[in-house]
Amino acid sequence: MPNKDERKIGIKIILRIPLFIILQAAILFVSAGRIDILRAWIFVGIIALQYSLGFLLMYKYNPELINQRARGIRQDTKSWDKVLMPVGIIMSYVVLVVIGLDVGRFQWSSLSIDFMIVGLILFVIAATLGTWAGITNPHFEPTVRIQKDRGHKVITTGPYKIVRHPGYVAAILFPISFSLIIGSLYGLIPAGIVMLLLIIRTSLEDKTLLNELDGYSKYAQRVKYRLVPGIW
């Protein structure tokens, strides 16, 4: 169990949630050059709800991980992830920039309300899967490393019964859902780049775990698929 100081850190991290929401909203609306976009406000609303509920659930069920995730890149983070992780974060913001330019300033495309419904479904799936993985896995850190300092072990419960990397599934679905919810076809282009980066990262992380984490190879024999059951 985390001590009082660790719990205070967790509370401070939760209090950062409004800043993340404001940042994403600012990127979107500044890129759009206008604020009178209903679907963009719906997006901001569900992002606020997802951040708030997700962090509160993490604080209740896995508070130590909140503190660990706040520490960012560690010295023993894999060298390739020191590149892939920051690039992926930057590209996730590029998704919002392109969406804003598309639906606001230039209006290159306009996806119908049906796409928004699909996007909302994907968003709920991503939020549920990502939060479930974070609650289940005490080693759900933001970078790839063998956590010898934290007694790293294989997690086989929760969503890890279905696929080996449920967190990456969520991370792939989020930017796709953003484009569909707000109504931007062109936003799917940088979202596709994010997906490609995450597939590469999944492959590299899986190889790392197979080679360096005790028990992972046996787990991989039982749970055969990395991201999509029946496919990969």
WOVENLIN-V665068 format. One record per helix or strand. SS is the DSSP state (~ for helix, > for strand). FROM is the first residue (numbers start at 0). TO is the last residue. If there is no record, write none. Layout:
ss-><SS SS>
from-><FROM FROM>
to-><TO TO>
This chain:
ss-><~ ~ ~ ~ ~ ~ ~ ~ ~ ~ ~>
from-><3 16 37 62 80 112 147 157 165 186 215>
to-><14 31 60 68 105 135 149 160 181 211 221>
